[in-house]
Amino acid sequence: MMIPELPSYLTSLGGGDKKGWIIGLFTITACLSRPFSGKLADTIGRVPVMVIGSMACLLCSIAYPFMTFVSGFLMLRFLHGFSTGFKPTGTSAYVSDIVTAQRRGEAMGVVGMSSNIGMSFAPSIGSYITSISSMNVMFYSAAFFAFLSVAILYGMKETLQKPQSFQWKFLKISRNEIFDPKVIPAAIVMLLPYLSFGAMLTLVPDLSEHIGMHNKGLFFSIATFSSLITRFVGGKISDKYGRIVVLKFSIILITIAQILLAFANTPLLLTTAAIVMGLGLGTFSPAIMAWTIDLSDNENRGKSIATVYIALEIGIGTGAFFSAWMYGNNPNNFYATFLILAALAFLAAIYLWVREWKKV
């Protein structure tokens, strides 16, 4: 709900030159918190980790209306990152506990499809609420949905075998608890396409306004609605034909979407880019998470999932900072920025081809 309106909101506060920090700060915290969420998911349980994530979203959403200065807003974006640092880690570990390996891709597709239903409608709803009311009403509306998430989680049964009570020592992270080496290939493949995603979150609101698409959330709604088409099917196909085949296909779609964004000068072309991006992400996400779990050990599942999510956050954050720097509030720079990101995304497909060639 917030993302489409935050760039112009930050500009109104006097921080127009800091648009890259909107996504960048958020993802820094999410990335830093992943090792903790992974360890806690494997010790105190999946449900408490999910609750922490939803509570972070609830509290930050309530606080935004009171932070009407640039430094306060950026501090909240930093704290808000705990929501993404914890909630998806707990959710993915929870789902992996309750499904068989043979239907892992399908299950991740269902979870992704559920989140996309929210993501497909929320950006446009957030922009609409802001247009007829105010940013504060939109922030409080987001807080209400976060509250519902917390309420639902309190009724869920824990799936971790023998969860432990929280101890402060669980927050001490050793070097071998940060990354799971077994899932590094999946982390590399996750990172490169999500550079493009970070750039998209940062630049598309300005690009939409530049070409006359005044509902800045419409692109995100179209992209996420498009991904619904392939989320469920993509996961099932990866169960049947393999993760790598699906991943290569989805990376090619993401690359094409970035090229379309580079040339987008009409709402029609921007809409086409949104559809292609959605199709790519819809097939990519369940396949990469299923592959991660395939590569991991049962006892380190939380850490393995956290490792790949760290790569995701590094990709989004780096993409946000890099794209904002390249763009420099100059619409003439959209072309070069998106073409560079297209090339970086395609490197993930090249990595998979080289990895397969080495195995032969």
C-alpha positions as CSV (number, residue, x, y, z in Angstrom):
1,M,0.0,0.0,0.0
2,M,2.8,2.4,0.8
3,I,5.5,1.9,-1.8
4,P,3.9,3.8,-4.7
5,E,3.3,6.9,-2.6
6,L,6.5,7.0,-0.6
7,P,8.8,8.7,-3.2
8,S,6.5,11.7,-3.6
9,Y,5.8,11.7,0.2
10,L,9.6,11.9,1.0
11,T,9.9,14.7,-1.6
12,S,7.2,16.6,0.2
13,L,9.2,16.3,3.5
14,G,12.3,17.7,1.7
15,G,14.1,14.5,1.0
16,G,13.7,14.1,-2.7
17,D,17.3,13.4,-3.2
18,K,17.1,10.4,-0.9
19,K,14.5,8.2,-2.8
20,G,16.9,5.3,-3.0
21,W,16.9,5.1,0.8
22,I,13.2,4.3,0.9
23,I,13.8,0.7,-0.3
24,G,17.5,0.7,0.6
25,L,17.2,1.2,4.4
26,F,14.3,-1.2,4.5
27,T,16.3,-3.9,2.9
28,I,19.4,-3.3,5.0
29,T,17.5,-4.1,8.1
30,A,15.8,-7.0,6.5
31,C,19.1,-8.4,5.5
32,L,20.8,-7.8,8.8
33,S,17.9,-9.5,10.7
34,R,17.8,-12.6,8.5
35,P,20.5,-14.6,10.4
36,F,18.5,-13.9,13.6
37,S,15.2,-14.8,12.2
38,G,16.6,-18.0,10.7
39,K,18.2,-19.0,14.1
40,L,15.1,-18.1,16.0
41,A,12.9,-20.0,13.6
42,D,15.0,-23.1,14.2
43,T,15.0,-22.7,18.0
44,I,11.9,-20.9,19.4
45,G,9.6,-21.7,16.5
46,R,8.2,-20.6,13.2
47,V,5.1,-18.8,14.6
48,P,6.9,-16.5,17.0
49,V,9.2,-15.4,14.2
50,M,6.2,-14.6,12.0
51,V,4.5,-12.7,14.8
52,I,7.6,-10.5,15.2
53,G,7.6,-9.6,11.5
54,S,3.9,-8.7,11.5
55,M,4.2,-6.7,14.7
56,A,7.1,-4.7,13.2
57,C,4.8,-3.8,10.3
58,L,2.0,-2.8,12.6
59,L,4.0,-0.6,14.9
60,C,5.9,1.2,12.1
61,S,2.7,1.8,10.1
62,I,1.1,3.5,13.2
63,A,4.3,5.6,13.7
64,Y,4.6,7.0,10.1
65,P,2.1,9.9,10.6
66,F,4.2,11.2,13.6
67,M,7.5,11.2,11.7
68,T,7.0,14.2,9.5
69,F,10.7,15.0,9.1
70,V,13.2,13.3,6.8
71,S,15.4,11.7,9.4
72,G,12.4,10.4,11.4
73,F,10.9,8.9,8.2
74,L,14.2,7.3,7.2
75,M,14.6,5.8,10.7
76,L,11.1,4.2,10.4
77,R,12.0,2.8,7.0
78,F,15.1,1.2,8.7
79,L,12.9,-0.3,11.5
80,H,10.2,-1.3,9.1
81,G,12.7,-3.7,7.5
82,F,12.3,-6.1,10.5
83,S,8.9,-7.0,9.1
84,T,10.4,-8.5,5.9
85,G,13.4,-9.8,7.8
86,F,11.3,-12.0,10.0
87,K,7.9,-12.8,8.5
88,P,8.9,-14.5,5.2
89,T,11.6,-16.6,6.9
90,G,9.1,-18.0,9.4
91,T,6.4,-18.5,6.8
92,S,8.7,-20.4,4.4
93,A,10.0,-22.6,7.2
94,Y,6.4,-23.3,8.4
95,V,5.2,-24.3,5.0
96,S,8.2,-26.6,4.4
97,D,7.3,-28.4,7.6
98,I,3.8,-29.3,6.5
99,V,4.3,-30.4,2.9
100,T,6.0,-33.3,1.3
101,A,9.1,-32.8,-0.8
102,Q,7.2,-33.9,-4.0
103,R,4.8,-31.0,-3.7
104,R,7.3,-28.4,-2.3
105,G,7.2,-26.2,-5.5
106,E,3.4,-26.3,-5.6
107,A,3.2,-25.3,-1.9
108,M,5.6,-22.4,-2.4
109,G,3.5,-21.4,-5.3
110,V,0.3,-21.3,-3.2
111,V,2.1,-19.2,-0.5
112,G,3.4,-16.8,-3.2
113,M,0.0,-16.6,-4.8
114,S,-1.6,-15.7,-1.5
115,S,0.9,-12.9,-0.9
116,N,0.4,-11.7,-4.5
117,I,-3.3,-11.4,-4.1
118,G,-2.6,-8.8,-1.4
119,M,0.3,-7.2,-3.4
120,S,-1.8,-7.0,-6.6
121,F,-4.5,-4.9,-5.0
122,A,-2.7,-3.0,-2.3
123,P,-0.6,-0.5,-4.3
124,S,-3.6,0.8,-6.2
125,I,-5.7,0.8,-3.0
126,G,-2.9,2.7,-1.2
127,S,-2.8,5.3,-4.0
128,Y,-6.6,5.6,-4.1
129,I,-6.9,6.1,-0.4
130,T,-4.2,8.8,-0.5
131,S,-5.9,10.6,-3.4
132,I,-9.3,10.7,-1.7
133,S,-8.1,11.2,1.8
134,S,-4.5,11.5,3.0
135,M,-1.2,9.7,3.5
136,N,-2.0,9.3,7.2
137,V,-5.3,7.5,6.5
138,M,-3.4,5.2,4.1
139,F,-0.7,4.5,6.9
140,Y,-3.4,3.6,9.4
141,S,-5.2,1.4,6.8
142,A,-1.9,-0.5,6.4
143,A,-1.6,-0.8,10.2
144,F,-5.1,-2.4,10.3
145,F,-4.1,-5.2,7.9
146,A,-0.9,-5.8,9.8
147,F,-3.0,-6.2,13.0
148,L,-5.2,-8.8,11.2
149,S,-2.0,-10.7,10.4
150,V,-1.0,-10.8,14.0
151,A,-4.4,-11.9,15.1
152,I,-4.4,-14.8,12.7
153,L,-0.9,-15.9,13.7
154,Y,-1.9,-16.2,17.3
155,G,-4.3,-19.0,16.4
156,M,-1.8,-21.1,14.4
157,K,-0.2,-24.3,15.7
158,E,3.6,-24.4,16.0
159,T,5.2,-26.9,13.6
160,L,8.8,-26.9,14.9
161,Q,9.6,-30.1,16.8
162,K,10.5,-29.3,20.4
163,P,10.6,-25.5,20.3
164,Q,12.6,-23.9,23.1
165,S,11.8,-20.9,25.2
166,F,13.5,-17.7,24.2
167,Q,16.9,-17.1,25.6
168,W,19.1,-14.0,25.0
169,K,21.9,-16.2,23.9
170,F,19.9,-17.1,20.8
171,L,20.6,-13.5,19.6
172,K,24.3,-14.2,19.6
173,I,25.2,-15.2,16.0
174,S,28.4,-17.0,15.2
175,R,30.0,-16.9,11.7
176,N,28.7,-20.3,10.8
177,E,25.1,-19.3,11.7
178,I,24.9,-16.5,9.1
179,F,25.0,-18.5,5.9
180,D,24.3,-22.0,4.9
181,P,27.0,-23.0,2.3
182,K,24.7,-25.6,0.8
183,V,22.3,-23.0,-0.6
184,I,24.9,-20.5,-2.0
185,P,24.0,-21.4,-5.6
186,A,20.4,-20.6,-4.9
187,A,21.5,-17.4,-3.2
188,I,23.5,-16.2,-6.2
189,V,20.5,-16.9,-8.5
190,M,18.2,-15.0,-6.1
191,L,20.4,-12.0,-5.9
192,L,20.9,-11.0,-9.5
193,P,17.2,-10.7,-10.7
194,Y,16.3,-8.9,-7.5
195,L,18.6,-6.1,-8.4
196,S,16.0,-5.4,-11.0
197,F,13.2,-5.7,-8.5
198,G,14.8,-3.1,-6.2
199,A,15.2,-0.7,-9.1
200,M,11.6,-1.3,-10.1
201,L,10.3,-0.4,-6.6
202,T,12.4,2.8,-6.6
203,L,12.0,4.1,-10.1
204,V,8.7,3.0,-11.5
205,P,6.6,5.5,-9.5
206,D,8.5,8.3,-11.1
207,L,8.5,6.6,-14.5
208,S,4.7,6.1,-14.2
209,E,4.2,9.8,-13.5
210,H,6.7,10.8,-16.2
211,I,4.7,9.0,-19.0
212,G,1.3,10.0,-17.7
213,M,0.2,6.9,-15.7
214,H,-0.9,9.0,-12.6
215,N,-2.0,6.0,-10.4
216,K,1.6,5.1,-9.4
217,G,0.4,1.9,-7.8
218,L,-1.1,0.5,-11.1
219,F,2.1,-0.9,-12.4
220,F,2.7,-2.9,-9.2
221,S,-0.9,-4.1,-9.2
222,I,-0.7,-5.3,-12.8
223,A,2.7,-7.0,-12.2
224,T,1.6,-8.8,-9.1
225,F,-1.8,-9.8,-10.6
226,S,0.0,-11.1,-13.6
227,S,2.3,-13.2,-11.4
228,L,-0.9,-14.9,-10.0
229,I,-1.2,-16.6,-13.4
230,T,2.1,-18.4,-13.0
231,R,2.8,-18.7,-9.3
232,F,0.8,-21.9,-8.8
233,V,1.5,-23.4,-12.2
234,G,5.2,-22.5,-12.0
235,G,5.6,-24.3,-8.7
236,K,3.9,-27.4,-10.0
237,I,6.0,-27.4,-13.2
238,S,9.2,-27.2,-11.1
239,D,8.0,-30.2,-9.2
240,K,7.6,-32.2,-12.4
241,Y,10.4,-30.9,-14.7
242,G,13.0,-29.5,-12.3
243,R,13.8,-26.2,-10.6
244,I,16.6,-25.2,-13.0
245,V,14.4,-25.3,-16.2
246,V,11.8,-23.1,-14.6
247,L,14.4,-20.7,-13.2
248,K,16.1,-20.1,-16.5
249,F,12.8,-19.4,-18.2
250,S,11.7,-17.0,-15.5
251,I,15.0,-15.1,-15.6
252,I,14.7,-14.6,-19.3
253,L,11.2,-13.1,-18.7
254,I,12.6,-10.7,-16.0
255,T,15.3,-9.6,-18.4
256,I,12.8,-8.9,-21.1
257,A,10.7,-6.9,-18.7
258,Q,13.7,-4.7,-17.8
259,I,14.4,-4.0,-21.5
260,L,10.7,-3.0,-21.9
261,L,11.0,-0.6,-19.0
262,A,14.1,0.9,-20.6
263,F,12.0,1.8,-23.7
264,A,8.7,2.5,-21.9
265,N,7.4,5.9,-23.1
266,T,3.7,5.2,-23.0
267,P,1.3,3.6,-20.5
268,L,0.7,0.7,-22.8
269,L,4.4,-0.2,-23.0
270,L,4.7,0.2,-19.2
271,T,1.7,-2.1,-18.7
272,T,3.3,-4.7,-21.0
273,A,6.5,-4.5,-18.9
274,A,4.4,-5.0,-15.8
275,I,2.7,-8.1,-17.2
276,V,6.0,-9.7,-18.3
277,M,7.7,-8.9,-15.0
278,G,4.8,-10.5,-13.2
279,L,5.0,-13.6,-15.2
280,G,8.7,-13.8,-14.6
281,L,8.6,-13.3,-10.9
282,G,5.6,-15.6,-10.6
283,T,7.5,-18.6,-12.0
284,F,10.8,-17.6,-10.3
285,S,9.8,-17.2,-6.7
286,P,8.3,-20.7,-6.0
287,A,11.0,-22.4,-7.9
288,I,13.9,-20.7,-6.1
289,M,12.4,-21.3,-2.7
290,A,11.7,-25.0,-3.5
291,W,15.3,-25.3,-4.8
292,T,16.6,-23.8,-1.6
293,I,14.8,-26.3,0.5
294,D,15.9,-29.1,-1.8
295,L,19.5,-28.1,-1.1
296,S,19.2,-27.7,2.6
297,D,19.2,-30.0,5.6
298,N,16.1,-30.4,7.7
299,E,17.8,-29.2,10.9
300,N,19.1,-26.0,9.3
301,R,16.0,-25.1,7.2
302,G,15.5,-21.8,8.9
303,K,19.1,-20.8,8.3
304,S,19.0,-22.0,4.7
305,I,15.9,-20.0,3.9
306,A,17.4,-17.0,5.7
307,T,20.6,-17.2,3.6
308,V,18.6,-17.0,0.4
309,Y,16.5,-14.1,1.7
310,I,19.7,-12.3,2.7
311,A,20.7,-12.5,-1.0
312,L,17.2,-11.2,-1.9
313,E,17.6,-8.2,0.4
314,I,21.1,-7.5,-0.8
315,G,19.7,-7.6,-4.4
316,I,16.8,-5.3,-3.7
317,G,18.8,-2.8,-1.6
318,T,21.7,-2.6,-4.0
319,G,19.3,-2.3,-6.9
320,A,17.5,0.5,-5.1
321,F,20.6,2.5,-4.3
322,F,22.2,1.9,-7.7
323,S,19.1,2.8,-9.7
324,A,18.5,6.0,-7.7
325,W,22.1,7.0,-8.2
326,M,21.9,6.3,-11.9
327,Y,18.6,8.0,-12.3
328,G,19.5,11.1,-10.4
329,N,16.0,12.5,-10.8
330,N,16.6,12.8,-14.5
331,P,14.1,11.0,-16.7
332,N,16.7,10.7,-19.5
333,N,18.5,8.2,-17.4
334,F,15.7,5.6,-17.2
335,Y,17.0,4.0,-20.5
336,A,20.5,3.2,-19.4
337,T,19.6,2.2,-15.9
338,F,17.1,-0.4,-16.9
339,L,19.3,-1.8,-19.6
340,I,22.2,-2.3,-17.2
341,L,19.8,-4.1,-14.8
342,A,18.5,-6.3,-17.6
343,A,22.1,-7.5,-18.2
344,L,22.7,-8.2,-14.6
345,A,19.5,-10.2,-14.3
346,F,20.5,-12.3,-17.3
347,L,23.8,-13.2,-15.6
348,A,21.8,-15.5,-13.3
349,A,20.7,-17.6,-16.3
350,I,24.3,-17.7,-17.5
351,Y,25.4,-18.9,-14.1
352,L,22.9,-21.7,-14.2
353,W,24.0,-22.8,-17.7
354,V,27.7,-22.7,-16.6
355,R,26.8,-24.7,-13.5
356,E,25.0,-27.4,-15.6
357,W,27.9,-27.5,-18.1
358,K,30.4,-28.1,-15.3
359,K,28.4,-31.1,-14.1
360,V,28.3,-32.7,-17.5
